[in-house]
Amino acid sequence: MESDVTYKPNRLVERHVVLVAPDVPWNTGNIGRTCLGAGAFLHLIKPLGFSLESRELKRAGLDYWHNVKLSVWDDFISFQENMAPKKDEVALFTKNGSIPFWSMPSSDRLFLIFGSETKGLSQTIISRYKTATYHIPITNEIRCLNLSTAVGIALYQSLRSVHP
């Protein structure tokens, strides 16, 4: 007897992964593939540290990249104005976030926002959502997790809370 392990949401849930100024094409490619597998949207906020035509990006995204629900924004303000996330629909991920990731809101529409691999998120963005900063606990053996790993952890945890 085969088991059905395909992810099938039982209600309308929107997940949006937002990468602010990502630097590393293969991380973004991996994240795109993860978003596609989870049914999430991917938003890239310029400046990008690579071209969307990058071979590394497409290689990491495999032959799925063209199916990713992708939006590219000129800046964070344009993203905010067009997508209009409510304060309780935002989870900012930063190394110094005040709340552990397993305590994210379980709203049906949620924006998971991550900074660049080298600079993180700007103080302007963090101060706008200062009550919605989350972290993924790690030991002090490393500085941080790889961005694509952190996105995968946060994205699937956010789905777990609405699809137990």
DSSP file (Angstrom, degrees, kcal/mol; ACC not computed):
  #  RESIDUE AA STRUCTURE BP1 BP2  ACC     N-H-->O    O-->H-N    N-H-->O    O-->H-N    TCO  KAPPA ALPHA  PHI   PSI    X-CA   Y-CA   Z-CA
    1    1 A M              0   0    0      0, 0.0     2,-0.3     0, 0.0     0, 0.0   0.000 360.0 360.0 360.0 125.0    0.0    0.0    0.0
    2    2 A E        -     0   0    0      1,-0.0     2,-0.3     2,-0.0     0, 0.0  -0.625 360.0-135.8 -86.8 144.6    1.5    3.3   -1.0
    3    3 A S        -     0   0    0     -2,-0.3     2,-0.9     2,-0.0    -1,-0.0  -0.766  14.8-126.0 -97.6 148.2    1.2    6.4    1.2
    4    4 A D        +     0   0    0     -2,-0.3    -2,-0.0     1,-0.1    -1,-0.0  -0.816  35.4 166.1 -93.8 106.4    0.2    9.7   -0.3
    5    5 A V        +     0   0    0     -2,-0.9     2,-0.2     2,-0.1    -1,-0.1   0.270  31.5 125.8-104.3  10.3    2.9   12.2    0.8
    6    6 A T        -     0   0    0      1,-0.1     2,-0.5     2,-0.0    -2,-0.0  -0.506  67.1-117.2 -70.6 135.0    1.9   15.0   -1.6
    7    7 A Y        +     0   0    0     -2,-0.2    -1,-0.1    30,-0.2    -2,-0.1  -0.630  39.6 173.0 -75.3 119.2    1.3   18.3    0.2
    8    8 A K        -     0   0    0     -2,-0.5    -2,-0.0    -3,-0.0    -1,-0.0  -0.903  24.8-140.1-131.4 102.7   -2.3   19.3   -0.3
    9    9 A P        -     0   0    0      0, 0.0     3,-0.1     0, 0.0   154,-0.1  -0.335   3.0-153.9 -62.0 141.7   -3.5   22.3    1.6
   10   10 A N  S    S+     0   0    0      1,-0.1     2,-0.3     2,-0.0   153,-0.0   0.414  76.9  24.3 -99.2   2.3   -7.0   21.9    3.0
   11   11 A R  S    S-     0   0    0     97,-0.0     2,-0.6     2,-0.0    -1,-0.1  -0.971 101.0 -77.5-153.8 164.6   -7.8   25.7    3.0
   12   12 A L        +     0   0    0     -2,-0.3     2,-0.4    -3,-0.1    -2,-0.0  -0.523  55.9 168.3 -71.1 113.3   -6.6   28.7    1.2
   13   13 A V        -     0   0    0     -2,-0.6     2,-0.5    26,-0.1    96,-0.2  -0.995  19.3-156.8-128.5 129.0   -3.2   29.7    2.7
   14   14 A E  E     -a  109   0A   0     94,-3.3    96,-2.0    -2,-0.4     2,-0.4  -0.923   9.8-176.8-108.4 126.4   -0.9   32.2    1.2
   15   15 A R  E     -a  110   0A   0     -2,-0.5    26,-3.0    24,-0.4     2,-0.5  -0.987   2.7-171.2-120.8 133.9    2.8   32.1    2.0
   16   16 A H  E     -ab 111  41A   0     94,-2.4    96,-3.3    -2,-0.4     2,-0.6  -0.986   8.4-159.3-125.7 120.6    5.1   34.8    0.7
   17   17 A V  E     -ab 112  42A   0     24,-3.1    26,-3.1    -2,-0.5     2,-0.5  -0.894  13.0-164.8 -98.7 125.8    8.9   34.5    1.0
   18   18 A V  E     -ab 113  43A   0     94,-3.1    96,-2.9    -2,-0.6     2,-0.6  -0.953   6.7-167.4-117.5 120.1   10.5   37.9    0.6
   19   19 A L  E     -ab 114  44A   0     24,-3.0    26,-2.8    -2,-0.5     2,-0.7  -0.933  10.6-152.7-108.8 117.1   14.3   38.2    0.0
   20   20 A V  E    S- b   0  45A   0     94,-2.9    96,-0.2    -2,-0.6    26,-0.1  -0.809  73.8 -24.1 -93.1 115.0   15.7   41.7    0.5
   21   21 A A  S    S-     0   0    0     24,-2.3    -1,-0.2    -2,-0.7    98,-0.2   0.909  80.7-160.0  53.2  53.8   18.8   42.3   -1.7
   22   22 A P        -     0   0    0      0, 0.0    27,-2.9     0, 0.0    28,-0.2  -0.355  11.8-169.5 -64.8 145.6   19.8   38.6   -2.0
   23   23 A D        +     0   0    0     25,-0.2    93,-0.1     1,-0.1    -2,-0.0   0.720  61.7  68.0-105.0 -29.0   23.5   38.2   -2.9
   24   24 A V     >  -     0   0    0      1,-0.2     4,-1.9    26,-0.1     3,-0.4  -0.853  59.4-159.0-110.8 114.1   23.9   34.5   -3.8
   25   25 A P  H  > S+     0   0    0      0, 0.0     4,-2.5     0, 0.0     5,-0.2   0.870  91.3  53.0 -60.8 -39.6   22.2   33.1   -6.9
   26   26 A W  H  > S+     0   0    0      2,-0.2     4,-2.3     1,-0.2     5,-0.2   0.841 107.2  53.0 -69.8 -29.7   22.2   29.4   -5.8
   27   27 A N  H  > S+     0   0    0     -3,-0.4     4,-2.7     2,-0.2    -1,-0.2   0.945 111.1  46.7 -63.3 -46.6   20.5   30.3   -2.5
   28   28 A T  H  X S+     0   0    0     -4,-1.9     4,-2.5     1,-0.2    -2,-0.2   0.888 111.5  51.5 -64.0 -38.9   17.8   32.1   -4.4
   29   29 A G  H  X S+     0   0    0     -4,-2.5     4,-2.0     2,-0.2    -1,-0.2   0.926 111.8  46.3 -61.7 -45.4   17.5   29.2   -6.9
   30   30 A N  H  X S+     0   0    0     -4,-2.3     4,-2.3     1,-0.2    -2,-0.2   0.904 112.6  50.6 -62.4 -41.5   17.1   26.7   -4.0
   31   31 A I  H  X S+     0   0    0     -4,-2.7     4,-2.9     2,-0.2    -2,-0.2   0.895 107.8  53.2 -65.2 -40.4   14.6   29.0   -2.3
   32   32 A G  H  X S+     0   0    0     -4,-2.5     4,-2.4     2,-0.2    -1,-0.2   0.920 109.7  47.9 -58.9 -44.2   12.6   29.3   -5.5
   33   33 A R  H  X S+     0   0    0     -4,-2.0     4,-2.2     2,-0.2    -2,-0.2   0.899 112.2  49.4 -64.5 -40.8   12.4   25.5   -5.7
   34   34 A T  H  X S+     0   0    0     -4,-2.3     4,-1.7     2,-0.2    -2,-0.2   0.910 110.2  51.1 -63.8 -43.0   11.4   25.3   -2.0
   35   35 A C  H  X>S+     0   0    0     -4,-2.9     5,-2.9     1,-0.2     4,-0.9   0.922 109.5  50.3 -60.2 -43.9    8.7   27.9   -2.6
   36   36 A L  H ><5S+     0   0    0     -4,-2.4     3,-0.7     1,-0.2    -1,-0.2   0.918 110.4  49.7 -61.0 -43.7    7.3   26.0   -5.5
   37   37 A G  H 3<5S+     0   0    0     -4,-2.2    -1,-0.2     1,-0.2    -2,-0.2   0.797 116.0  42.4 -65.5 -29.0    7.2   22.8   -3.5
   38   38 A A  H 3<5S-     0   0    0     -4,-1.7    -1,-0.2    -3,-0.1    -2,-0.2   0.472 112.9-114.8 -96.7  -3.3    5.4   24.5   -0.7
   39   39 A G  T <<5 +     0   0    0     -4,-0.9   -24,-0.4    -3,-0.7    -3,-0.2   0.769  68.3 143.1  76.1  25.2    3.0   26.5   -2.9
   40   40 A A      < -     0   0    0     -5,-2.9    29,-0.5    -6,-0.2     2,-0.3  -0.590  50.5-119.8-100.1 159.5    4.5   29.8   -1.8
   41   41 A F  E     -bc  16  69A   0    -26,-3.0   -24,-3.1    -2,-0.2     2,-0.5  -0.697  21.4-144.2 -91.3 148.3    5.2   33.0   -3.7
   42   42 A L  E     -bc  17  70A   0     27,-2.9    29,-2.2    -2,-0.3     2,-0.5  -0.973  13.5-171.1-117.6 127.7    8.8   34.4   -3.9
   43   43 A H  E     -bc  18  71A   0    -26,-3.1   -24,-3.0    -2,-0.5     2,-0.5  -0.976   4.5-162.6-118.3 126.6    9.4   38.1   -3.9
   44   44 A L  E     -bc  19  72A   0     27,-2.8    29,-3.1    -2,-0.5     2,-0.6  -0.943   6.1-155.1-110.2 127.5   12.9   39.5   -4.7
   45   45 A I  E     -bc  20  73A   0    -26,-2.8   -24,-2.3    -2,-0.5    29,-0.2  -0.895  34.7 -88.8-103.9 123.4   13.7   43.1   -3.6
   46   46 A K  S    S+     0   0    0     27,-2.8    30,-0.2    -2,-0.6     2,-0.1  -0.325  95.8  67.8 -69.0 154.5   16.4   44.9   -5.6
   47   47 A P        -     0   0    0      0, 0.0     2,-0.4     0, 0.0    -2,-0.1   0.398  68.7-167.1 -81.2 145.0   19.3   45.3   -5.7
   48   48 A L        -     0   0    0    -27,-0.1   -25,-0.2     2,-0.1    -2,-0.1  -0.778  22.5-139.5 -95.6 143.5   20.0   41.7   -6.5
   49   49 A G  S    S+     0   0    0    -27,-2.9     2,-0.3    -2,-0.4   -26,-0.1   0.196  85.2  27.6 -85.7  17.4   23.6   40.5   -6.3
   50   50 A F  S    S-     0   0    0    -28,-0.2     2,-0.3   -26,-0.1    -2,-0.1  -0.957  89.8 -90.3-163.1 169.5   23.2   38.5   -9.5
   51   51 A S    >   -     0   0    0     -2,-0.3     3,-1.9     1,-0.1     6,-0.2  -0.696  26.7-129.5 -90.2 145.9   21.3   38.4  -12.8
   52   52 A L  T 3  S+     0   0    0     -2,-0.3    -1,-0.1     1,-0.3     6,-0.0   0.621 113.1  59.4 -67.9 -10.6   18.0   36.5  -13.0
   53   53 A E  T 3  S+     0   0    0      4,-0.1    -1,-0.3     5,-0.0     5,-0.0   0.358  79.1 136.7 -93.8   3.7   19.6   35.0  -16.1
   54   54 A S    <>  -     0   0    0     -3,-1.9     4,-2.1     1,-0.1     5,-0.2  -0.222  56.2-140.3 -56.0 134.6   22.5   33.6  -14.0
   55   55 A R  H  > S+     0   0    0      1,-0.2     4,-2.4     2,-0.2     5,-0.2   0.873 103.4  54.0 -62.4 -38.9   23.5   30.0  -14.7
   56   56 A E  H  > S+     0   0    0      2,-0.2     4,-2.3     1,-0.2    -1,-0.2   0.888 107.4  50.6 -65.2 -39.2   23.9   29.3  -11.0
   57   57 A L  H  > S+     0   0    0     -6,-0.2     4,-2.0     1,-0.2    -2,-0.2   0.951 114.3  42.9 -62.0 -50.0   20.4   30.5  -10.2
   58   58 A K  H  < S+     0   0    0     -4,-2.1     4,-0.5     1,-0.2     7,-0.3   0.847 112.2  54.1 -68.1 -33.6   18.9   28.4  -12.9
   59   59 A R  H >< S+     0   0    0     -4,-2.4     3,-0.7     2,-0.2    -1,-0.2   0.925 111.3  44.7 -66.4 -43.4   21.0   25.4  -12.0
   60   60 A A  H 3< S+     0   0    0     -4,-2.3    -2,-0.2     1,-0.2    -1,-0.2   0.850 115.3  48.1 -68.8 -33.0   20.0   25.5   -8.3
   61   61 A G  T >< S-     0   0    0     -4,-2.0     3,-1.6     1,-0.2     4,-0.5   0.510  98.2-161.2 -82.1  -4.1   16.3   26.0   -9.3
   62   62 A L  G X   -     0   0    0     -3,-0.7     3,-1.0    -4,-0.5    -1,-0.2  -0.120  57.9 -35.6  52.4-151.8   16.6   23.1  -11.7
   63   63 A D  G 3  S+     0   0    0      1,-0.2    -1,-0.2     2,-0.1     3,-0.1   0.291 132.3  75.6 -84.7  13.5   14.0   23.0  -14.5
   64   64 A Y  G X>  +     0   0    0     -3,-1.6     3,-2.7    -6,-0.2     4,-0.6   0.633  65.3  92.4 -92.4 -17.1   11.5   24.3  -12.0
   65   65 A W  G X4 S+     0   0    0     -3,-1.0     3,-1.4    -4,-0.5    -1,-0.1   0.831  80.3  56.9 -53.0 -40.3   12.6   27.9  -12.0
   66   66 A H  G 34 S+     0   0    0      1,-0.3    -1,-0.3    -3,-0.1    -2,-0.1   0.661 105.5  53.4 -68.3 -13.7   10.2   29.0  -14.8
   67   67 A N  G <4 S+     0   0    0     -3,-2.7    -1,-0.3     2,-0.1    -2,-0.2   0.518  79.9 116.4 -95.5  -7.0    7.3   27.8  -12.6
   68   68 A V  S << S-     0   0    0     -3,-1.4     2,-1.7    -4,-0.6   -27,-0.1  -0.391  74.5-122.9 -64.4 135.5    8.2   29.8   -9.5
   69   69 A K  E     +c   41   0A   0    -29,-0.5   -27,-2.9   -37,-0.2     2,-0.4  -0.639  51.5 177.1 -79.4  88.7    5.5   32.4   -8.6
   70   70 A L  E     +c   42   0A   0     -2,-1.7     2,-0.4   -29,-0.2   -27,-0.2  -0.799  25.2 178.7-110.2 135.2    8.1   35.2   -8.8
   71   71 A S  E     -c   43   0A   0    -29,-2.2   -27,-2.8    -2,-0.4     2,-0.5  -0.997  12.4-158.0-127.9 137.4    7.8   39.0   -8.3
   72   72 A V  E     -c   44   0A   0     -2,-0.4     2,-0.3   -29,-0.2   -27,-0.2  -0.971  11.2-163.8-117.0 128.4   10.7   41.3   -8.5
   73   73 A W  E     -c   45   0A   0    -29,-3.1   -27,-2.8    -2,-0.5     3,-0.1  -0.856  24.1-137.6-114.6 145.1   10.4   44.7   -6.8
   74   74 A D  S    S-     0   0    0     -2,-0.3     2,-0.3   -29,-0.2    -1,-0.1   0.819  86.1 -12.2 -68.5 -31.4   12.6   47.8   -7.3
   75   75 A D  S  > S-     0   0    0      1,-0.1     4,-1.7   -30,-0.1    -1,-0.2  -0.968  72.5 -97.1-161.6 170.6   12.6   48.5   -3.6
   76   76 A F  H  > S+     0   0    0     -2,-0.3     4,-2.7     1,-0.2     5,-0.2   0.847 118.3  58.2 -66.7 -34.7   11.0   47.5   -0.3
   77   77 A I  H  > S+     0   0    0      2,-0.2     4,-2.8     1,-0.2    -1,-0.2   0.922 105.2  49.7 -62.7 -44.3    8.6   50.4   -0.3
   78   78 A S  H  > S+     0   0    0      1,-0.2     4,-2.1     2,-0.2     5,-0.2   0.913 111.5  50.0 -60.1 -42.4    7.1   49.4   -3.7
   79   79 A F  H  X S+     0   0    0     -4,-1.7     4,-2.9     2,-0.2     5,-0.5   0.950 112.4  46.8 -59.1 -50.4    6.7   45.8   -2.3
   80   80 A Q  H  X S+     0   0    0     -4,-2.7     4,-2.3     1,-0.2    -2,-0.2   0.914 112.5  49.1 -60.0 -45.6    4.9   47.2    0.8
   81   81 A E  H  < S+     0   0    0     -4,-2.8    -1,-0.2     1,-0.2    -2,-0.2   0.892 118.5  38.6 -64.3 -39.7    2.6   49.5   -1.2
   82   82 A N  H  < S+     0   0    0     -4,-2.1    -2,-0.2    -5,-0.2    -1,-0.2   0.869 125.7  33.9 -81.2 -38.2    1.6   46.8   -3.7
   83   83 A M  H  < S-     0   0    0     -4,-2.9    -3,-0.2    -5,-0.2    -2,-0.2   0.744  85.6-159.8 -90.7 -25.0    1.3   43.8   -1.4
   84   84 A A     <  -     0   0    0     -4,-2.3     2,-0.2    -5,-0.5    -3,-0.1   0.889   9.9-163.3  48.3  55.7    0.1   45.7    1.7
   85   85 A P        -     0   0    0      0, 0.0    -1,-0.2     0, 0.0     2,-0.1  -0.487  14.5-128.7 -68.5 136.2    1.0   43.2    4.4
   86   86 A K    >   -     0   0    0     -2,-0.2     3,-2.2     1,-0.1     4,-0.1  -0.443  26.2-106.6 -77.1 159.2   -0.8   43.8    7.7
   87   87 A K  G >  S+     0   0    0      1,-0.3     3,-1.0     2,-0.2    -1,-0.1   0.846 121.6  51.5 -57.3 -35.7    1.4   44.0   10.8
   88   88 A D  G 3  S+     0   0    0      1,-0.2    19,-0.3     3,-0.0    -1,-0.3   0.375 102.5  62.3 -85.2   7.2    0.2   40.5   12.0
   89   89 A E  G <  S+     0   0    0     -3,-2.2    22,-3.3    21,-0.1     2,-0.4   0.172  89.7  87.6-110.3  15.1    1.0   39.0    8.5
   90   90 A V  E <   +d  111   0A   0     -3,-1.0     2,-0.4    20,-0.2    22,-0.2  -0.945  44.9 178.9-122.8 135.4    4.7   39.7    8.8
   91   91 A A  E     -d  112   0A   0     20,-2.7    22,-2.6    -2,-0.4     2,-0.5  -0.938  14.8-160.7-131.6 110.3    7.5   37.6   10.2
   92   92 A L  E     -de 113 133A   0     40,-3.0    42,-3.8    -2,-0.4     2,-0.6  -0.775   8.9-147.3 -91.1 130.3   11.0   39.2    9.9
   93   93 A F  E     +de 114 134A   0     20,-3.1    22,-0.6    -2,-0.5     2,-0.3  -0.884  31.4 149.9-105.9 122.6   13.9   36.8   10.3
   94   94 A T    >   -     0   0    0     40,-2.5     3,-2.3    -2,-0.6    42,-0.1  -0.992  55.6-115.3-147.8 149.3   17.1   38.1   11.8
   95   95 A K  T 3  S+     0   0    0     -2,-0.3    -1,-0.1     1,-0.3    40,-0.1   0.829 119.3  42.8 -53.4 -34.4   19.8   36.7   13.9
   96   96 A N  T 3  S+     0   0    0     38,-0.1    -1,-0.3    39,-0.0    39,-0.1   0.088  82.0 147.0-103.1  22.6   18.8   38.9   16.8
   97   97 A G    <   -     0   0    0     -3,-2.3    37,-0.2    37,-0.4    38,-0.1  -0.257  47.6-137.6 -58.4 146.9   15.1   38.5   16.4
   98   98 A S  S    S+     0   0    0     35,-0.4    36,-0.2    32,-0.2    -1,-0.1   0.646  81.3  57.6 -84.6 -14.9   13.3   38.6   19.8
   99   99 A I  E    S-f  134   0A   0     34,-2.0    36,-2.2     2,-0.0     2,-0.1  -0.944  85.4-115.5-121.7 135.7   10.9   35.7   19.2
  100  100 A P  E >   -f  135   0A   0      0, 0.0     3,-2.3     0, 0.0    36,-0.2  -0.409  31.3-116.3 -66.7 146.8   11.7   32.0   18.3
  101  101 A F  G >  S+     0   0    0     34,-2.3     3,-1.5     1,-0.3    35,-0.1   0.735 109.9  68.2 -58.5 -27.0   10.5   30.9   14.9
  102  102 A W  G 3  S+     0   0    0      1,-0.3    -1,-0.3    59,-0.0    34,-0.1   0.556  93.4  61.7 -72.9  -4.3    8.1   28.3   16.3
  103  103 A S  G <  S+     0   0    0     -3,-2.3    -1,-0.3     2,-0.0    -2,-0.2   0.123  75.0 136.2-104.7  19.5    6.0   31.2   17.7
  104  104 A M    <   -     0   0    0     -3,-1.5   -13,-0.1     1,-0.1    28,-0.0  -0.239  66.4 -91.6 -60.6 154.2    5.2   32.7   14.3
  105  105 A P        -     0   0    0      0, 0.0    -1,-0.1     0, 0.0    56,-0.1  -0.338  27.2-142.5 -63.5 152.3    1.6   33.9   13.7
  106  106 A S        +     0   0    0     55,-0.1     4,-0.1    -3,-0.1   -17,-0.1  -0.104  46.2 146.4-109.1  35.8   -0.6   31.3   12.1
  107  107 A S        -     0   0    0    -19,-0.3    55,-0.1     2,-0.1    54,-0.1  -0.282  59.9-118.5 -69.2 158.3   -2.5   33.6    9.9
  108  108 A D  S    S+     0   0    0      1,-0.2   -94,-3.3   -95,-0.1     2,-0.5   0.793 105.5  46.8 -68.8 -27.7   -3.7   32.4    6.5
  109  109 A R  E    S+a   14   0A   0    -96,-0.2     2,-0.4   -94,-0.0   -94,-0.2  -0.973  75.3 166.3-117.5 122.2   -1.6   35.1    4.7
  110  110 A L  E     -a   15   0A   0    -96,-2.0   -94,-2.4    -2,-0.5     2,-0.6  -0.998  26.3-153.4-143.8 136.1    1.9   35.4    5.9
  111  111 A F  E     -ad  16  90A   0    -22,-3.3   -20,-2.7    -2,-0.4     2,-0.7  -0.943   8.8-160.8-109.5 118.6    5.1   37.2    4.6
  112  112 A L  E     -ad  17  91A   0    -96,-3.3   -94,-3.1    -2,-0.6     2,-0.5  -0.893  15.8-162.6-100.3 112.9    8.4   35.7    5.7
  113  113 A I  E     +ad  18  92A   0    -22,-2.6   -20,-3.1    -2,-0.7     2,-0.3  -0.854  11.7 177.6-110.4 128.8   11.0   38.4    5.2
  114  114 A F  E     -ad  19  93A   0    -96,-2.9   -94,-2.9    -2,-0.5   -20,-0.1  -0.943  18.5-135.4-128.2 146.6   14.8   37.7    5.1
  115  115 A G        -     0   0    0    -22,-0.6     6,-0.3    -2,-0.3   -94,-0.1  -0.277  42.7 -68.1 -89.8-178.6   17.8   40.0    4.5
  116  116 A S  B  >  -G  120   0B   0      4,-1.5     4,-1.7   -96,-0.2    -1,-0.2  -0.230  43.7-112.5 -68.7 160.0   20.8   39.4    2.3
  117  117 A E  T  4 S+     0   0    0      1,-0.2    -1,-0.1     2,-0.2    -2,-0.1   0.811 114.4  32.3 -62.5 -31.3   23.3   36.8    3.1
  118  118 A T  T  4 S+     0   0    0      2,-0.1    -1,-0.2     1,-0.0    -3,-0.0   0.752 132.0  24.5-101.0 -27.3   26.0   39.4    3.8
  119  119 A K  T  4 S-     0   0    0      1,-0.2    -2,-0.2   -98,-0.2     2,-0.1   0.595  83.4-153.9-116.1 -14.5   24.1   42.4    5.3
  120  120 A G  B  <  -G  116   0B   0     -4,-1.7    -4,-1.5   -99,-0.1     2,-0.3  -0.398  52.4 -26.0  70.9-153.5   20.9   41.0    6.7
  121  121 A L  S    S-     0   0    0     -6,-0.3    -6,-0.1   -28,-0.1     2,-0.0  -0.693  70.2-107.7 -96.2 149.1   17.9   43.4    6.9
  122  122 A S     >  -     0   0    0     -2,-0.3     4,-2.3     1,-0.1     5,-0.2  -0.355  24.4-118.5 -70.9 154.9   18.3   47.2    7.2
  123  123 A Q  H  > S+     0   0    0      1,-0.2     4,-2.8     2,-0.2     5,-0.2   0.817 114.0  61.8 -61.7 -31.6   17.5   48.9   10.5
  124  124 A T  H  > S+     0   0    0      2,-0.2     4,-1.4     1,-0.2    -1,-0.2   0.932 108.0  41.2 -61.3 -46.9   14.7   50.8    8.7
  125  125 A I  H  > S+     0   0    0      2,-0.2     4,-1.4     1,-0.2    -2,-0.2   0.922 115.6  50.7 -67.9 -44.0   12.9   47.5    7.9
  126  126 A I  H  < S+     0   0    0     -4,-2.3     3,-0.3     1,-0.2     6,-0.2   0.912 109.8  49.7 -61.1 -43.3   13.5   46.0   11.3
  127  127 A S  H >< S+     0   0    0     -4,-2.8     3,-0.9     1,-0.2    -1,-0.2   0.825 105.6  57.7 -68.6 -29.2   12.2   49.1   13.1
  128  128 A R  H 3< S+     0   0    0     -4,-1.4    -1,-0.2     1,-0.2    -2,-0.2   0.855 122.4  25.5 -65.5 -34.0    9.1   49.1   11.0
  129  129 A Y  T >< S+     0   0    0     -4,-1.4     3,-2.6    -3,-0.3    -1,-0.2  -0.204  77.9 143.3-121.3  40.4    8.3   45.6   12.2
  130  130 A K  G X  S+     0   0    0     -3,-0.9     3,-0.5     1,-0.3   -32,-0.2   0.718  72.3  53.3 -60.5 -22.6   10.1   45.6   15.5
  131  131 A T  G 3  S+     0   0    0      1,-0.2    -1,-0.3    -3,-0.1    -4,-0.1   0.394 105.9  56.6 -91.0   5.0    7.4   43.5   17.3
  132  132 A A  G <  S+     0   0    0     -3,-2.6   -40,-3.0    -6,-0.2     2,-0.5  -0.147  70.9 130.5-127.0  38.6    7.6   40.8   14.5
  133  133 A T  E <   -e   92   0A   0     -3,-0.5   -34,-2.0   -42,-0.2   -35,-0.4  -0.842  33.4-175.6 -99.0 126.6   11.3   39.8   14.6
  134  134 A Y  E     -ef  93  99A   0    -42,-3.8   -40,-2.5    -2,-0.5   -37,-0.4  -0.812   8.8-164.4-119.4 155.9   12.0   36.1   14.7
  135  135 A H  E     - f   0 100A   0    -36,-2.2   -34,-2.3    -2,-0.3   -40,-0.1  -0.963  20.3-133.5-136.4 156.4   15.1   33.9   15.0
  136  136 A I        -     0   0    0     -2,-0.3     9,-0.1   -36,-0.2   -39,-0.0  -0.954  38.3-120.7-106.2 114.0   16.0   30.3   14.5
  137  137 A P        +     0   0    0      0, 0.0     2,-0.3     0, 0.0   -42,-0.0  -0.272  40.7 168.5 -60.5 136.6   18.0   29.2   17.5
  138  138 A I        -     0   0    0      4,-0.1     2,-0.0     5,-0.1     7,-0.0  -0.935  36.2-100.7-139.3 162.5   21.5   27.9   16.7
  139  139 A T    >   -     0   0    0     -2,-0.3     3,-0.9     1,-0.1    -1,-0.0  -0.302  35.9-110.3 -74.9 168.8   24.6   27.0   18.8
  140  140 A N  T 3  S+     0   0    0      1,-0.2    -1,-0.1    -2,-0.0     3,-0.0   0.234 102.3  91.6 -86.8  17.3   27.4   29.5   19.0
  141  141 A E  T 3  S+     0   0    0      1,-0.0     2,-0.3     2,-0.0    -1,-0.2   0.703  94.2  33.6 -76.6 -20.9   29.5   27.1   17.0
  142  142 A I  S <  S-     0   0    0     -3,-0.9     3,-0.1     1,-0.1    -4,-0.1  -0.920  72.4-134.9-132.1 158.6   28.4   29.0   13.8
  143  143 A R  S    S-     0   0    0     -2,-0.3     2,-0.3     1,-0.3    -1,-0.1   0.874  81.1 -26.9 -76.7 -40.0   27.5   32.6   13.0
  144  144 A C        -     0   0    0     -4,-0.0    -1,-0.3     0, 0.0     2,-0.2  -0.979  64.6 -94.1-165.3 167.7   24.3   31.8   11.1
  145  145 A L        -     0   0    0     -2,-0.3     2,-0.1    -9,-0.1    -7,-0.0  -0.555  53.9 -89.0 -86.1 159.2   22.4   29.2    9.0
  146  146 A N     >  -     0   0    0     -2,-0.2     4,-2.5     1,-0.1     3,-0.3  -0.455  39.6-120.8 -62.7 142.6   22.6   29.2    5.2
  147  147 A L  H  > S+     0   0    0      1,-0.2     4,-2.6     2,-0.2     5,-0.2   0.895 111.6  50.5 -57.7 -44.4   19.8   31.5    3.9
  148  148 A S  H  > S+     0   0    0      1,-0.2     4,-1.9     2,-0.2    -1,-0.2   0.858 111.1  49.7 -67.1 -31.6   18.1   28.7    1.9
  149  149 A T  H  > S+     0   0    0     -3,-0.3     4,-2.4     2,-0.2    -2,-0.2   0.929 111.1  48.9 -67.2 -45.9   18.1   26.4    4.9
  150  150 A A  H  X S+     0   0    0     -4,-2.5     4,-2.6     1,-0.2     5,-0.2   0.906 111.0  50.1 -61.3 -42.6   16.6   29.2    7.1
  151  151 A V  H  X S+     0   0    0     -4,-2.6     4,-3.1     1,-0.2     5,-0.3   0.932 110.4  50.2 -62.1 -44.9   13.9   29.9    4.6
  152  152 A G  H  X S+     0   0    0     -4,-1.9     4,-2.1    -5,-0.2     5,-0.3   0.917 112.0  47.3 -60.1 -44.3   13.0   26.2    4.4
  153  153 A I  H  X S+     0   0    0     -4,-2.4     4,-1.9     2,-0.2    -2,-0.2   0.952 117.4  41.9 -60.8 -50.9   12.8   25.9    8.2
  154  154 A A  H  X S+     0   0    0     -4,-2.6     4,-2.3     2,-0.2    -2,-0.2   0.906 113.9  51.4 -66.4 -43.3   10.6   29.0    8.5
  155  155 A L  H  X S+     0   0    0     -4,-3.1     4,-1.5    -5,-0.2    -1,-0.2   0.941 113.7  42.2 -62.5 -48.9    8.4   28.3    5.5
  156  156 A Y  H  X S+     0   0    0     -4,-2.1     4,-1.9    -5,-0.3    -1,-0.2   0.837 112.7  53.9 -71.8 -30.8    7.5   24.8    6.5
  157  157 A Q  H  X S+     0   0    0     -4,-1.9     4,-1.5    -5,-0.3    -1,-0.2   0.899 106.6  53.1 -65.1 -38.8    7.0   25.7   10.2
  158  158 A S  H  < S+     0   0    0     -4,-2.3     4,-0.5     1,-0.2    -2,-0.2   0.851 111.6  45.8 -66.3 -32.0    4.6   28.4    9.1
  159  159 A L  H >X S+     0   0    0     -4,-1.5     4,-1.6     1,-0.2     3,-0.8   0.825 104.8  61.8 -76.3 -32.5    2.6   25.8    7.1
  160  160 A R  H 3< S+     0   0    0     -4,-1.9    -2,-0.2     1,-0.2    -1,-0.2   0.872  98.5  57.1 -60.9 -36.7    2.7   23.4   10.0
  161  161 A S  T 3< S+     0   0    0     -4,-1.5    -1,-0.2     1,-0.2    -2,-0.2   0.749 115.8  34.9 -70.1 -22.9    0.8   25.8   12.2
  162  162 A V  T <4 S+     0   0    0     -3,-0.8    -1,-0.2    -4,-0.5    -2,-0.2   0.544 125.7  40.5-105.7  -9.8   -2.1   26.0    9.7
  163  163 A H     <        0   0    0     -4,-1.6    -1,-0.2    -3,-0.1    -2,-0.1  -0.548 360.0 360.0-133.6  67.1   -2.0   22.3    8.5
  164  164 A P              0   0    0      0, 0.0    -4,-0.1     0, 0.0    -1,-0.1   0.528 360.0 360.0 -64.3 360.0   -1.3   20.3   11.6
